[in-house]
Amino acid sequence: MCQECGYETAGYLGKCPECNSWGSLVEEIEANVQCTKIPAAEFLNTEKPILIDDIKLDENVRVSTNISEFDRVLGGGLVQGSLVLLAGDPGIGKSTLILQTSGELCKQNKKVLYVSAEESSSQLKLRAERLGVNSDKLYIYPQTNLEQIRFEIADLKPDILVVDSIQSIYTNNISSSAGSVGQVRECCNYLMQIAKNENITVVVIGHVTKEGSIAGPKVLEHMVDAVIQFEGDKYKSYRLLRAVKNRFGTTSEVGMFDMHSNGLVEITNPSEIFIKENHISTPGSVIIVTNEGTRPLLLEIQALVGVTPYPSPRRVTNGVDTSRVLQILAVLEKRIGLNLSKQDVYVNVIGGVDISEPAADLGIAVAIATCLNDVTADMQTVLIGEIGLSGEIRPVNNLEKRIYEAQKLGFKRAIVPAANNLSEKFEKIEVIGVKRILDAITNAVAKQ
C-alpha cells in the first residue's frame, strides 16, 4: 500500500502508479494462519478518561543516566515508559554510548536487557571489558526475532530495554526481510506498545542512510518520544549529541564527548579544549563565541586569502556554510571596498565543529580582512555578531552568556553588536559595541 495515496498493489514497485511517489509502497499485514500473529488484545488499553488535574506524577519518573552530557540532551534523564531513538553514522559510537549508559543504569539497581541483533554475546563482552562495564543487572540477549524478544521481556521484566538495532530485528507478521520499511514500522510500533503499557524505557539504535537521514519510514521518527542524533567525524575524536525531537525536554541542548580507547569521555568545558593550543597571533585567526544549543562555545576561525592562479577564484570552507561565506565576501567588497575578485579564500573552523548560526559572521569577516591586509587580530578579543547585507552588525541572542564564557576563560575584550542592549555590566572584560563592520575590524586590530 502506498503511504501517500493508499494505492494497493500485489507486488513491490519503486514508484507508485497513482501518485508517482518514489519509495512510498510498504508491505501491509494480512491474516495468515501460518505466521505467529500478535494478539490484538495483548495491548488493549482499558483505562478510562481522567481529568488532567487528577493525574498524579511519580517523583521518580526520570532516571538519570549518570552521564551528565547525555542527561542534558534528554532533558534531565530517561523518562519511564518512553521510547528513545538514537541514530548516527556507522562507527560513530552509538553502541559504545548505550553500553556505557547501561552500565551506569545498572549501578542504580536498574535491570537492563540489551538485545543485540548485530553482535554476538562474546563480541559485546569484549567491548564491555574495554569500557569497564560489569554488572549482575545487565543481561545480554543476541536475538533478531521480535516474538522471541517479547517472551524474554515477559520473563525477565527489565526496567530498561535496549535494541541494537531497529533495522536488524523482524516480526513473523511480515514476510519481508529485516530492515524493510514495513518491518521497521511494525517492530517500532510493537516496541512502543511495550514501553507504554508495561512502563519500560525502551532505547533503540537506528541506522542512517548515505544522505544522513534516519533509515526507514518517516513515521519511525513520529512514533518515538525522542530522536537523538549522534554526530561527528569518525576520523576525529570529538562527538556531538543533539536532540532532533524530544517530548520531555528541549531540542536546543547539545552534549559533547571525546572518543578514547576506553570509551566516550564527557567534555564539560569544550571551549577550553578547542582554544587551549592557541598562543600565537597570526593574520586571519580570530576567536568567536557561538552557541551549541544553549551552551556558549569559544572556537577559533582561520582564514587564508591569496592571489589565485586560476581564472575563477576558489572559495573553500570547512565547518561553515559556503553560501554564508560568499555573502560575507560580497558585503566586504561592496561596503568595505576590499578587492577579493582575484583572491582564493579558505575558511576553516578549528576542532572539526560545524557552525550554523549567523553570530559567527563577524568573526569570519574579520579573519578574511586581517589575512588580506596581513595584520593580526587581538587574540585576547572575541567577536560576536551577525552581518547584514548593508554592512550593519545585527543583534544576537544569549549575548550575556557568551560574554560570561569569554570572561571565564580569561579574554579581555568582546566586540559585540551595539544593537544588543546589555542589562549587566562586566568588570573583568571590556565590551565594545559596534554598528558597522568597518568599526569591528578597526577595533579588532587596535591593540597590537
C-alpha positions as MATLAB code, in Angstrom:
seq = 'MCQECGYETAGYLGKCPECNSWGSLVEEIEANVQCTKIPAAEFLNTEKPILIDDIKLDENVRVSTNISEFDRVLGGGLVQGSLVLLAGDPGIGKSTLILQTSGELCKQNKKVLYVSAEESSSQLKLRAERLGVNSDKLYIYPQTNLEQIRFEIADLKPDILVVDSIQSIYTNNISSSAGSVGQVRECCNYLMQIAKNENITVVVIGHVTKEGSIAGPKVLEHMVDAVIQFEGDKYKSYRLLRAVKNRFGTTSEVGMFDMHSNGLVEITNPSEIFIKENHISTPGSVIIVTNEGTRPLLLEIQALVGVTPYPSPRRVTNGVDTSRVLQILAVLEKRIGLNLSKQDVYVNVIGGVDISEPAADLGIAVAIATCLNDVTADMQTVLIGEIGLSGEIRPVNNLEKRIYEAQKLGFKRAIVPAANNLSEKFEKIEVIGVKRILDAITNAVAKQ';
ca = [
       0.000    0.000    0.000;
       1.204    3.498   -0.823;
       1.699    5.654    2.287;
       0.899    8.785    0.293;
      -2.350    7.932   -1.542;
      -3.411    4.468   -0.283;
      -2.932    2.698   -3.644;
      -2.802   -1.097   -3.270;
      -0.686   -3.421   -5.388;
       0.101   -7.130   -5.252;
       3.857   -6.636   -5.732;
       6.541   -4.111   -4.882;
       7.105   -1.143   -7.199;
       9.707    1.572   -6.924;
       7.215    4.318   -7.849;
       3.519    4.434   -7.021;
       1.474    4.366  -10.282;
      -1.248    6.502   -8.686;
       0.613    9.478   -7.152;
       4.106    8.973   -8.695;
       5.801    8.947   -5.260;
       9.101    7.085   -5.048;
       9.709    4.610   -2.223;
       6.244    5.095   -0.666;
       4.968    1.498   -1.056;
       5.086   -0.535    2.156;
       4.004   -4.047    2.989;
       0.760   -4.334    4.979;
      -0.057   -7.107    7.431;
      -2.680   -9.624    6.248;
      -4.170  -12.509    8.181;
      -2.024  -15.603    7.745;
      -2.636  -18.829    9.628;
       0.975  -19.915    9.117;
       2.532  -16.991   10.981;
       2.555  -16.099   14.666;
       0.071  -13.244   14.835;
       0.396  -10.853   17.771;
      -2.956  -10.981   19.562;
      -4.806   -7.681   19.382;
      -5.987   -7.974   22.989;
      -2.418   -8.118   24.327;
      -2.063   -4.339   24.362;
      -5.735   -3.495   24.829;
      -5.967   -0.222   26.749;
      -8.638   -0.478   29.461;
      -8.034    2.972   31.007;
     -10.912    5.426   31.308;
     -10.793    9.179   30.582;
      -9.434   11.128   33.553;
      -9.170   14.819   34.401;
      -5.708   16.238   33.884;
      -5.800   17.721   37.411;
      -6.356   14.243   38.842;
      -3.287   12.733   37.179;
      -0.502   12.084   39.700;
       3.104   12.025   38.556;
       5.652    9.674   40.056;
       8.528   11.515   41.715;
      10.954    9.081   40.095;
       9.530    9.485   36.602;
      13.014   10.352   35.295;
      16.041    8.118   35.663;
      19.461    9.750   35.439;
      21.986    8.001   33.229;
      24.862    9.315   35.410;
      26.301   10.749   32.179;
      25.631   14.472   32.523;
      26.048   15.275   28.815;
      23.525   12.566   27.876;
      21.129   13.760   30.606;
      21.467   17.327   29.293;
      20.260   16.290   25.831;
      17.473   14.074   27.197;
      16.143   16.918   29.349;
      17.236   15.508   32.704;
      17.354   11.753   32.131;
      15.375    8.865   30.667;
      11.622    9.030   31.252;
       9.916    5.822   32.365;
       7.801    4.277   29.624;
       9.432    6.348   26.873;
      10.758    5.195   23.514;
      14.062    6.816   22.535;
      15.721    6.512   19.120;
      19.499    7.030   18.913;
      20.793    7.421   15.338;
      24.165    8.168   13.797;
      26.732    7.209   11.185;
      28.433    3.801   11.278;
      31.369    3.723   13.694;
      30.394    6.986   15.394;
      29.996    5.326   18.823;
      26.262    4.596   19.247;
      26.702    1.108   20.719;
      29.563    2.347   22.895;
      27.429    5.133   24.363;
      24.463    2.851   25.036;
      26.614    0.138   26.625;
      28.255    2.719   28.900;
      24.805    4.095   29.757;
      23.536    0.584   30.513;
      26.410    0.060   32.932;
      25.621    3.324   34.741;
      21.909    2.442   34.973;
      22.768   -0.948   36.486;
      24.698    0.864   39.235;
      21.339    2.407   40.218;
      19.867   -1.092   40.671;
      18.055   -0.968   37.321;
      17.642   -4.196   35.390;
      18.743   -3.746   31.766;
      18.047   -6.127   28.882;
      20.435   -5.435   25.987;
      19.111   -7.050   22.794;
      21.961   -7.332   20.310;
      20.779   -8.067   16.780;
      24.141   -7.357   15.146;
      26.774   -8.702   17.574;
      27.263  -11.937   19.462;
      27.476  -12.188   23.235;
      31.252  -12.660   23.140;
      31.689   -9.554   20.967;
      29.684   -7.466   23.427;
      31.653   -8.949   26.318;
      34.902   -7.805   24.694;
      33.568   -4.268   24.352;
      32.212   -4.289   27.910;
      35.627   -5.283   29.278;
      37.276   -2.493   27.312;
      34.739    0.016   28.653;
      34.879   -1.324   32.191;
      31.196   -2.323   32.213;
      30.459   -5.218   34.568;
      27.181   -5.778   36.416;
      24.883   -8.542   37.594;
      21.911   -6.434   36.424;
      22.910   -6.276   32.740;
      21.536   -9.069   30.549;
      22.817   -9.595   27.003;
      20.440  -11.272   24.549;
      21.601  -11.771   20.926;
      18.305  -12.107   19.061;
      16.670  -10.771   15.904;
      13.128  -12.168   16.210;
      10.694   -9.766   17.845;
       8.393  -12.509   19.167;
      11.304  -14.191   20.962;
      12.340  -10.823   22.380;
       8.798  -10.372   23.675;
       8.937  -13.692   25.554;
      12.190  -12.706   27.247;
      10.755   -9.327   28.253;
       7.765  -11.037   29.869;
      10.059  -13.449   31.705;
      12.794  -11.013   32.798;
      10.673   -7.865   33.345;
      13.513   -5.355   32.810;
      13.400   -1.667   33.714;
      15.333   -0.680   30.584;
      15.229   -2.367   27.171;
      17.946   -1.655   24.586;
      17.511   -2.793   20.969;
      20.617   -2.624   18.781;
      19.394   -2.036   16.125;
      15.806   -1.493   14.966;
      16.778   -2.213   11.337;
      18.109   -5.667   12.246;
      15.086   -7.187   14.014;
      11.994   -8.625   12.346;
       8.494   -9.839   13.166;
       6.853  -13.017   11.867;
       3.774  -10.997   10.917;
       5.512   -9.671    7.778;
       7.245  -11.841    5.226;
       9.762   -9.217    4.071;
      13.335   -9.165    5.321;
      14.579   -7.220    8.336;
      15.284   -3.569    7.594;
      12.454   -3.125    5.096;
      10.043   -0.226    5.544;
       7.220   -2.465    6.719;
       9.387   -4.398    9.187;
      10.876   -1.255   10.745;
       7.442    0.335   11.135;
       5.788   -2.739   12.695;
       8.696   -3.512   15.016;
       8.862    0.071   16.244;
       5.091    0.167   16.794;
       5.280   -3.057   18.823;
       8.150   -1.725   20.959;
       6.171    1.482   21.531;
       3.237   -0.556   22.868;
       5.586   -2.444   25.208;
       7.017    0.833   26.529;
       3.652    2.493   27.149;
       1.721   -0.467   28.543;
       4.437   -2.003   30.700;
       6.201    1.240   31.700;
       9.541    0.009   30.341;
      12.014    2.548   28.996;
      12.993    1.408   25.501;
      16.108    2.712   23.735;
      16.536    1.678   20.099;
      19.565    2.318   17.909;
      18.849    3.329   14.319;
      20.893    3.347   11.135;
      21.224    6.328    8.815;
      21.281    6.478    5.032;
      24.191    7.798    2.970;
      22.375   11.161    2.829;
      22.438   11.319    6.637;
      18.708   10.791    7.302;
      17.404    8.028    9.566;
      16.815    4.794    7.628;
      13.238    3.559    7.444;
       9.876    5.314    7.130;
       9.434    8.858    8.403;
       6.687    7.548   10.689;
       9.509    5.961   12.743;
      10.508    9.419   13.989;
       6.858   10.288   14.678;
       6.236    7.215   16.833;
       9.198    7.604   19.197;
       9.279   10.091   22.067;
      12.789   11.351   21.420;
      15.158   11.288   18.458;
      18.801   11.708   19.493;
      21.348   12.317   16.741;
      24.964   11.312   17.309;
      27.223   13.417   15.094;
      30.893   13.882   14.408;
      33.704   12.941   12.093;
      34.734    9.339   12.692;
      38.319   10.331   11.838;
      38.334   12.822   14.738;
      37.732   12.152   18.400;
      35.029   14.731   19.178;
      31.349   13.728   19.140;
      28.188   15.843   19.379;
      24.919   14.521   20.792;
      21.836   16.580   19.952;
      18.068   16.074   20.219;
      16.164   16.360   16.954;
      12.884   15.621   18.760;
      12.148   15.432   22.480;
       8.683   15.238   24.013;
      10.091   15.574   27.520;
      12.601   18.393   27.084;
      14.126   20.995   24.817;
      15.750   20.279   21.469;
      18.278   23.091   21.869;
      20.738   21.289   24.150;
      23.926   19.638   22.893;
      26.185   17.119   24.624;
      29.872   16.777   23.782;
      32.125   13.727   24.102;
      35.672   12.720   23.315;
      36.257    9.194   21.989;
      39.066    7.376   23.796;
      40.259    3.782   23.712;
      38.270    3.088   26.892;
      35.060    4.677   25.609;
      33.391    8.070   25.427;
      34.539   10.738   27.880;
      32.379   13.769   28.648;
      33.643   17.222   27.687;
      32.353   19.545   30.389;
      34.293   22.615   29.197;
      34.597   22.326   25.396;
      35.650   25.964   24.895;
      38.858   25.448   26.842;
      39.721   22.358   24.786;
      39.131   23.989   21.409;
      41.280   27.061   22.096;
      43.898   25.680   24.525;
      46.540   25.356   21.785;
      46.089   28.914   20.579;
      49.026   31.001   21.803;
      50.361   32.876   18.754;
      48.573   35.667   16.913;
      48.627   35.172   13.146;
      46.891   37.067   10.332;
      43.489   35.587    9.596;
      42.964   33.978   13.007;
      40.186   35.134   15.370;
      38.156   33.804   18.307;
      34.350   33.748   18.175;
      31.645   32.728   20.657;
      28.944   30.578   19.112;
      26.028   28.717   20.657;
      25.609   24.947   20.563;
      22.112   24.650   21.945;
      22.068   26.968   24.950;
      25.765   26.377   25.683;
      28.223   29.119   24.613;
      31.247   27.719   22.827;
      34.501   29.531   22.007;
      36.086   28.488   18.730;
      38.954   29.645   16.568;
      38.254   30.579   12.949;
      41.107   30.821   10.468;
      41.037   32.372    7.006;
      43.614   32.234    4.239;
      43.482   34.717    1.347;
      45.870   34.643   -1.591;
      46.101   35.594   -5.266;
      44.604   32.859   -7.418;
      46.462   31.397  -10.425;
      43.124   30.281  -11.897;
      40.613   32.266  -13.990;
      37.950   31.723  -11.327;
      38.954   32.174   -7.648;
      38.293   29.310   -5.246;
      36.032   29.527   -2.180;
      36.693   26.607    0.166;
      35.098   26.280    3.608;
      35.272   23.733    6.395;
      32.845   23.940    9.316;
      30.806   26.885    7.967;
      28.227   27.194    5.212;
      29.834   28.113    1.887;
      26.881   30.252    0.801;
      27.161   32.230    4.035;
      30.848   32.915    3.370;
      30.046   34.036   -0.189;
      27.521   36.505    1.227;
      30.107   37.893    3.672;
      32.631   38.273    0.835;
      30.066   40.239   -1.170;
      29.465   42.570    1.793;
      33.224   43.095    2.294;
      33.668   44.010   -1.365;
      30.648   46.311   -1.593;
      30.631   48.008    1.832;
      34.329   47.979    2.796;
      35.916   48.145   -0.648;
      38.103   45.037   -0.319;
      39.093   43.569   -3.660;
      38.525   39.815   -3.404;
      37.589   39.109   -7.031;
      41.037   37.662   -7.806;
      41.717   36.073   -4.427;
      41.343   32.467   -3.310;
      39.579   32.370    0.068;
      39.796   29.467    2.515;
      37.848   29.455    5.807;
      38.301   26.771    8.456;
      36.848   26.155   11.929;
      39.475   24.626   14.207;
      38.417   21.448   16.006;
      36.123   19.987   13.352;
      32.954   21.649   14.702;
      30.224   22.757   12.287;
      28.817   26.246   12.853;
      25.331   27.034   11.579;
      24.278   30.171   13.446;
      24.848   33.651   11.915;
      26.576   35.029   15.043;
      29.840   33.754   13.556;
      29.587   36.212   10.620;
      31.632   38.921   12.303;
      34.481   36.552   13.113;
      34.602   35.242    9.543;
      34.647   38.763    8.110;
      37.442   39.961   10.433;
      39.510   36.825    9.755;
      39.283   37.402    5.977;
      40.016   41.132    6.252;
      43.036   40.713    8.533;
      44.545   37.989    6.361;
      44.087   40.070    3.196;
      45.837   43.062    4.796;
      48.420   40.871    6.594;
      47.601   42.208   10.061;
      46.815   40.257   13.207;
      43.669   40.475   15.286;
      43.993   40.705   19.057;
      43.790   37.101   20.345;
      42.507   38.392   23.705;
      39.402   39.652   21.898;
      36.296   37.642   20.995;
      33.951   38.601   18.166;
      30.173   38.122   18.233;
      27.687   39.425   15.669;
      25.602   38.822   12.575;
      26.333   40.854    9.438;
      23.516   42.336    7.364;
      23.728   42.961    3.630;
      24.182   46.685    4.177;
      27.216   46.070    6.395;
      25.445   46.634    9.714;
      26.084   44.424   12.757;
      22.811   42.855   13.823;
      21.991   41.671   17.372;
      22.332   38.053   18.548;
      20.656   36.057   21.298;
      22.114   34.954   24.650;
      24.797   37.641   24.462;
      25.319   37.827   28.241;
      26.021   34.071   28.429;
      28.538   34.345   25.604;
      30.390   37.230   27.273;
      30.462   35.412   30.628;
      32.001   32.358   28.935;
      34.708   34.519   27.334;
      35.360   36.284   30.642;
      35.651   32.926   32.449;
      38.377   31.822   30.038;
      40.403   34.998   30.567;
      39.611   37.098   27.473;
      39.976   40.851   27.922;
      37.679   42.303   25.243;
      34.465   41.408   23.430;
      33.317   43.111   20.228;
      29.532   42.789   20.116;
      26.576   44.364   18.251;
      25.695   47.794   19.596;
      22.029   46.952   18.983;
      22.143   44.438   21.850;
      21.115   46.304   24.989;
      23.166   44.602   27.697;
      21.396   44.629   31.042;
      24.551   43.754   33.015;
      27.926   45.413   33.487;
      31.096   43.345   33.177;
      34.122   44.221   35.306;
      36.788   41.812   34.023;
      36.121   42.144   30.313;
      35.761   45.240   28.133;
      32.622   45.138   25.986;
      32.769   47.179   22.759;
      29.543   47.764   20.867;
      29.857   48.307   17.091;
      27.289   49.244   14.466;
      29.217   48.730   11.218;
      31.584   46.056   10.037;
      34.381   48.605    9.488;
      34.204   49.593   13.178;
      34.575   45.934   14.192;
      37.647   45.442   12.003;
      39.256   48.640   13.340;
      38.681   47.638   16.989;
      39.813   44.063   16.424;
      43.301   45.181   15.363;
      43.517   48.305   17.554;
      45.565   46.881   20.416;
      48.575   45.311   18.781;
];
